[in-house]
Amino acid sequence: MYVGLSADILHSGHINILNIAKKYGDVVVGLLTDKAISSYKKLPHLNYEQRYTVLKNIKFVKKVIPQKTLSYLENLEKVRPNVVVHGDDWKEGVQKKTRYEVLKYLKKTKGKLIEPKYTKGISSTVIKKKLNSIGISSDTRKSKLKRLIEAKDIVRIIEAHNPLSGLIAESVNVKINNSIREFDGIWSSSLTDSTVRGKPDNQSVDYATRIIGQNEILEVTKKPIIFDGDNGGRIEHLPYMVRSLERLGVSALVLEDKKGLKRNSLFADQTRANQDSINSFKKKISLAKKSTISDDFLIIARIESLIFGKGINDALKRAISYSKAGADCIFISCKKKNPKEIFNFSKKFKNTSFFKPLVAVPSTYSKTYEKDLIKNGFKIVIYANQLLRASYPAMLKCAEQILTNQRSLEAEKNLMSIDKILTLIDQ
C-alpha cells in the first residue's frame, strides 16, 4: 500500500488514512521532501529528518521513503503498490494533476485508488495558523533560510524598512496556477534604514540603532531575515554584531568588500570609494564565521569588483578566496542594466570546485526574470529597495492633494482604508 504524505503536522486525519491503508496490507509512506513541498506551498515547519523520525515510529507504517516531487510516478515505479490511499481532498486544487497521473498508472497496473472522505474539523493549515499566532523561536526562524536554499529553486527576498513594511513582506501573496506565490524572507537594507531616518547611506546610522530597528521587525514577523552589514565596520567589533544578530534570530549577514567611508554602489562616481584587499576581507569572513554559534547562521560575501570596473576575473578570484575563507553564499554586485556580466561570472564560478549559492539584487537589471537567474545558478534574489521607493511617491502625492484641495477627500481614493490596514496587525 502506498501513501504520500507531507506530515508536517501529524493529526487525526493522517492517522485515519494510515489506519485504512494498513487494513489492505503493508504500508509504504512516500514522505515529501522539503523541496517537493516547497514546490506548491510553504516550507514545512519540521524538516525531512524530523518528519521521517515521527512517521517511521507509527505502528501502521512498514517503511518510509522520500518522495522528491509532487508527482507520485517515480515512487510508484519503485514500490509497485497494489493500492494507493489518499484523502478525497486532492480532487481539486494543485494536486488534481497528481491524482490524474496516479489513476492513469493504476489503470495500467490494475491497481486500486482508495480515497477516504476528508476528516472534517481538522486541518494542518488551521493548526499552522494557530501556531503562527503564538510566534516563532529565534532558532527556528534562523534555520529557515538555509532550509529554503536547499529546498527551493530560488529564494525570494524583499526589503522591509519598518515593522509595517515587514508585515507586508510577511503577508502578501498571489495565487497563480493553483499555487501560492509569496516572499520567502526579508532584506534589512542599510540604504533604506538610513533613508527612512533622513540620513545618507554612508553608515551614518550606527549598527546598534539598526539592530534595535531590526528587533521591531522581528517582533511582528516570522520569516527569515538577511541583514545588510555593509563592510562590517571595525574587525574587532564584528563578532559582537554577528552574535547580536544571531541571538535575535536573523538568518544571514552580508558583508561587502569595501573599506573606509561607505559610498552606495549604485552611484556612478566611485572615485571616493575603495575596495578592500582580498587578504584583509578574507580575515573578516573567517572571523565572522568563527563567531557564529550554529551552522544555521550564514555569512554572505558581497563582491564589488564589477562596480569598480575590475572585471570578471577579479570577481572570480575574490569569489574563490572568499569561499575558501568560509563564506556560505556569494553576492555579486552589479549596476548594469542587463545581467550579462553577472551571468558570465556565474558560469565561470560554477565550473570551480569552490562554487557557493549565488545572490542577485536586480535593482538596475530589473527586466531579468527569476527563471533566468535560476538557469544561471542564482539561489537568492533580493528586491532591495522597492517597498521604500513605492511609499515615497504615494505619500508625496497624498500630501500635495491635501494642500491643493484644502481637504483630504480627493486623496482618499488612492488610500487604503483604516479597517484594512488594521487587519495587518494582530489586535
C-alpha positions in Angstrom: 0.0 0.0 0.0 1.4 3.4 -0.9 0.5 6.7 0.9 2.0 10.0 0.0 2.3 12.4 2.9 3.8 15.8 3.9 3.2 15.1 7.6 4.4 18.4 8.7 1.9 18.5 11.5 0.6 15.0 12.0 -3.1 14.9 13.0 -6.0 12.5 13.3 -6.8 12.9 9.6 -3.4 11.4 8.7 -3.7 8.6 11.2 -7.1 7.7 9.7 -5.5 7.4 6.2 -2.7 5.2 7.5 -5.1 3.1 9.5 -7.3 2.5 6.4 -4.2 1.7 4.3 -3.0 -0.8 6.9 -6.2 -2.9 6.5 -5.2 -3.7 2.9 -1.5 -4.7 3.6 1.9 -3.3 4.4 2.1 0.5 4.2 4.9 2.3 2.4 4.8 6.1 3.0 6.2 8.4 0.4 7.3 11.3 2.6 7.5 14.5 0.6 10.9 16.2 0.9 11.2 19.9 1.8 11.8 20.6 -1.9 8.7 18.8 -3.0 6.5 20.6 -0.5 8.0 24.0 -1.3 7.1 23.5 -5.0 3.5 24.2 -4.2 3.2 25.6 -0.7 5.2 27.0 2.2 8.3 25.3 3.6 7.2 22.9 6.3 7.8 23.7 10.0 9.6 20.4 10.5 12.5 19.3 8.2 12.5 16.0 6.4 14.6 14.1 9.0 12.2 15.3 11.8 9.1 14.2 9.9 10.8 10.9 8.9 11.5 10.1 12.6 7.9 10.7 13.6 6.4 8.6 10.7 8.7 5.6 11.0 7.7 5.1 14.6 4.0 4.9 13.8 2.7 1.3 14.1 0.7 1.4 10.9 3.8 2.2 8.8 6.1 -0.5 7.4 8.5 1.7 5.6 9.2 5.4 4.8 10.9 6.5 1.6 11.5 10.0 0.2 9.1 11.4 -2.4 11.2 14.0 -4.2 8.4 15.6 -6.3 4.7 16.3 -6.1 4.3 13.6 -8.7 4.0 10.0 -7.4 5.2 8.3 -10.5 8.8 7.8 -9.7 8.0 6.1 -6.3 5.1 4.1 -7.8 7.5 2.6 -10.3 9.8 1.6 -7.4 7.2 0.3 -5.0 4.7 -1.2 -7.5 1.8 -0.9 -5.0 -1.5 -2.8 -5.3 -3.3 0.1 -3.7 -2.7 3.9 -3.3 -4.6 5.6 -0.5 -5.2 9.4 -0.3 -7.9 11.6 1.1 -10.6 12.8 -1.3 -9.5 16.5 -0.9 -7.0 16.1 -3.8 -9.7 16.0 -6.4 -9.4 19.8 -6.7 -6.5 22.3 -6.4 -2.8 21.9 -7.0 -2.8 18.0 -6.6 -5.6 17.4 -9.1 -2.9 16.7 -11.8 -1.1 14.3 -9.4 -4.3 12.4 -8.8 -4.8 12.0 -12.6 -1.3 10.6 -13.0 -1.9 8.1 -10.2 -5.2 6.9 -11.7 -3.5 6.5 -15.1 -0.7 4.5 -13.6 -3.1 2.2 -11.5 -5.2 1.6 -14.6 -2.1 0.3 -16.4 -1.1 -2.0 -13.4 -4.6 -3.0 -12.5 -4.2 -1.3 -9.1 -6.7 0.5 -7.0 -7.1 4.0 -5.6 -8.9 4.4 -2.3 -10.0 7.9 -1.3 -11.3 8.1 2.3 -13.5 11.1 3.0 -11.7 14.2 4.2 -11.7 14.3 8.0 -13.7 17.4 8.9 -12.8 19.7 11.7 -9.0 19.1 11.5 -6.6 20.7 9.1 -2.8 21.3 9.0 -3.5 24.8 7.7 -5.7 25.7 10.7 -3.2 24.2 13.1 -0.3 26.2 11.5 -2.3 29.4 11.7 -2.8 28.8 15.5 0.9 28.1 15.9 1.8 31.3 13.9 -0.4 33.3 16.3 1.9 32.1 19.1 5.1 33.2 17.4 8.4 31.6 16.4 11.6 30.9 18.3 14.8 32.6 17.2 16.5 29.3 16.4 13.6 28.0 14.3 13.5 31.3 12.4 17.3 31.5 11.9 17.4 28.0 10.4 14.7 28.6 7.8 16.9 30.4 5.2 19.4 27.6 5.0 16.5 25.1 4.5 14.9 27.3 1.9 18.2 27.5 -0.1 18.3 23.7 0.0 14.6 23.2 -0.9 13.8 25.9 -3.4 14.9 26.7 -6.9 15.2 30.4 -5.8 14.6 32.1 -2.5 12.7 35.4 -3.0 13.5 38.2 -0.5 12.1 41.7 -0.3 13.2 44.8 1.7 11.4 46.0 4.8 12.4 49.2 6.4 10.0 49.2 9.4 7.5 46.9 11.1 4.6 47.9 8.8 6.5 47.1 5.6 7.7 43.9 7.4 4.1 42.9 7.8 3.5 43.5 4.1 6.5 41.3 3.2 5.2 38.7 5.6 1.6 38.5 4.4 1.4 39.5 0.7 0.8 36.6 -1.7 -0.7 35.9 -5.1 -2.4 32.7 -6.3 -1.1 31.5 -9.7 -2.0 28.2 -11.3 -3.4 26.8 -8.0 -0.2 27.6 -6.1 0.6 30.4 -3.7 3.5 32.7 -4.6 5.0 34.8 -1.8 8.2 36.2 -0.5 10.4 33.8 1.5 12.1 36.3 3.6 13.0 39.9 4.4 16.0 42.1 3.5 17.3 44.6 6.1 18.9 47.2 3.9 21.4 49.8 5.2 20.2 52.1 2.3 16.5 52.0 3.3 17.3 52.1 7.1 19.3 55.3 6.5 16.7 56.8 4.1 13.7 56.4 6.5 15.8 58.3 9.1 16.6 61.1 6.6 20.3 60.2 6.6 22.8 59.4 3.8 23.7 55.8 3.1 27.2 56.1 4.4 26.9 54.2 7.7 25.8 57.4 9.5 23.2 55.2 11.1 25.2 53.0 13.5 24.8 49.3 13.8 23.3 49.5 17.3 20.5 51.7 16.1 19.9 49.4 13.1 19.7 46.3 15.2 17.2 48.0 17.5 15.1 48.8 14.5 15.6 45.2 13.3 14.2 43.8 16.5 11.0 45.8 16.0 10.5 44.0 12.6 11.4 40.6 14.2 8.7 41.2 16.8 5.9 41.2 14.2 7.1 38.9 11.5 8.2 35.2 11.3 10.1 34.9 8.0 13.9 34.7 7.8 15.9 38.0 7.6 19.1 38.8 5.8 20.9 41.7 7.3 22.9 44.2 5.2 26.1 44.7 7.2 27.9 47.0 4.7 31.7 46.3 5.3 31.1 45.1 8.9 32.9 48.1 10.5 36.0 47.6 12.5 37.1 43.9 12.5 37.4 44.0 16.4 33.6 44.8 16.6 32.4 42.2 14.1 32.0 39.2 16.5 29.6 41.3 18.6 27.5 42.2 15.6 27.3 38.6 14.5 26.3 37.3 17.9 23.7 40.1 18.4 22.1 39.3 15.1 22.2 35.5 15.6 20.7 35.8 19.1 17.8 37.8 17.7 17.0 35.2 15.1 18.4 36.8 12.0 19.4 34.2 9.4 22.3 35.8 7.5 24.8 38.7 7.5 26.0 40.2 4.2 29.5 41.8 4.3 30.8 43.8 1.3 34.5 44.0 0.4 34.7 47.8 0.6 36.8 49.8 3.1 36.6 53.2 4.6 33.6 55.5 4.4 30.8 53.8 2.5 29.6 55.1 -0.9 26.5 53.4 -2.2 27.3 51.1 -5.1 24.6 52.5 -7.3 26.3 55.9 -7.6 28.1 56.3 -10.9 31.1 58.0 -9.3 33.0 55.6 -7.1 36.3 57.6 -7.0 35.9 58.2 -3.3 35.2 54.5 -2.6 37.8 51.8 -2.1 37.7 48.0 -2.4 39.3 46.0 0.4 42.2 43.7 -0.3 41.4 40.0 -0.7 43.5 39.0 2.3 42.0 41.7 4.6 38.4 40.8 3.6 39.1 37.1 4.0 40.0 37.7 7.6 36.7 39.4 8.1 34.8 36.5 6.6 36.8 34.0 8.6 36.3 35.9 11.9 32.5 36.3 11.2 32.1 32.6 10.5 34.1 31.6 13.6 31.9 34.0 15.7 28.6 32.2 14.8 27.1 29.8 17.3 25.5 27.5 14.8 25.8 26.5 11.2 22.4 27.9 10.5 23.6 31.5 10.6 25.0 32.3 7.2 27.8 34.7 6.2 27.3 36.1 2.7 30.3 37.7 0.9 29.4 40.6 -1.3 31.9 41.3 -4.2 32.2 44.8 -5.6 34.7 44.2 -8.4 32.2 44.8 -11.2 31.1 48.1 -9.5 34.8 49.2 -9.6 35.2 48.1 -13.2 37.8 45.5 -12.3 36.1 42.8 -14.4 35.0 39.2 -14.1 38.4 37.7 -13.5 39.0 39.8 -10.4 35.5 39.0 -9.2 36.1 35.3 -9.8 39.4 35.4 -7.9 37.7 37.0 -4.9 34.7 34.6 -5.0 37.1 31.6 -4.8 39.1 33.2 -2.0 36.0 34.2 0.0 34.5 30.7 -0.5 37.7 29.2 0.9 37.6 31.6 3.8 34.1 30.2 4.8 31.5 32.3 3.0 28.2 30.4 2.7 27.0 32.4 -0.3 28.4 34.8 -2.8 26.6 38.1 -3.6 27.9 39.5 -6.9 27.1 43.3 -7.1 26.3 44.9 -10.4 24.8 48.2 -11.6 24.5 47.5 -15.3 21.0 47.4 -16.9 21.4 43.9 -18.1 22.7 40.7 -16.3 25.1 39.6 -19.0 28.2 40.4 -16.8 26.9 38.6 -13.7 25.8 35.6 -15.8 29.3 35.3 -17.3 30.7 35.4 -13.8 28.3 32.7 -12.6 29.2 30.4 -15.5 32.9 30.6 -14.6 32.3 30.3 -10.9 30.1 27.2 -11.3 33.0 25.5 -13.1 35.2 25.8 -10.0 35.3 23.4 -7.0 34.6 26.4 -4.7 31.1 27.3 -6.0 28.7 28.6 -3.4 25.0 29.6 -3.8 24.8 33.0 -5.6 22.8 36.1 -4.6 21.4 38.6 -7.1 20.0 42.1 -6.4 18.4 43.1 -9.8 17.8 46.8 -8.9 19.3 48.0 -12.2 18.7 44.9 -14.3 15.1 44.8 -13.3 13.9 43.3 -16.7 15.5 40.0 -15.7 13.1 37.2 -14.8 13.7 34.9 -11.8 13.7 31.9 -14.2 16.8 33.3 -15.9 18.5 33.8 -12.5 17.8 30.2 -11.7 19.1 29.0 -15.0 22.4 30.8 -14.2 23.0 29.4 -10.8 21.5 32.0 -8.6 19.7 30.8 -5.4 18.6 34.1 -3.7 17.1 37.1 -5.3 16.7 40.3 -3.2 14.3 43.1 -4.2 16.4 45.5 -2.2 14.5 48.9 -2.1 11.2 48.6 -4.0 8.9 49.0 -1.0 10.5 52.2 0.2 10.6 53.6 -3.4 6.9 52.8 -3.7 6.0 54.5 -0.5 7.6 57.9 -1.1 5.8 58.9 -4.3 2.5 57.8 -2.8 3.0 59.9 0.4 4.1 62.9 -1.7 1.1 62.7 -4.0 -1.3 62.5 -1.0 0.3 65.5 0.8 0.2 67.6 -2.4 -3.5 66.7 -3.0 -4.4 67.8 0.6 -2.6 71.1 0.1 -4.2 71.7 -3.3 -7.8 70.9 -2.2 -7.6 72.0 1.4 -9.2 68.8 2.4 -8.4 65.1 2.2 -11.4 63.8 0.1 -9.6 63.8 -3.2 -6.7 61.9 -1.7 -8.9 59.2 -0.2 -9.5 57.3 -3.5 -5.8 56.4 -3.5 -5.6 55.4 0.2 -6.2 52.1 1.9 -9.0 52.2 4.5 -8.1 52.3 8.1 -10.0 49.0 8.6 -7.9 47.2 6.0 -4.6 48.5 7.4 -5.6 47.4 10.9 -6.1 43.8 9.6 -2.4 43.6 9.0 -1.9 44.0 12.8 -2.9 41.5 15.4 -5.4 43.3 17.7 
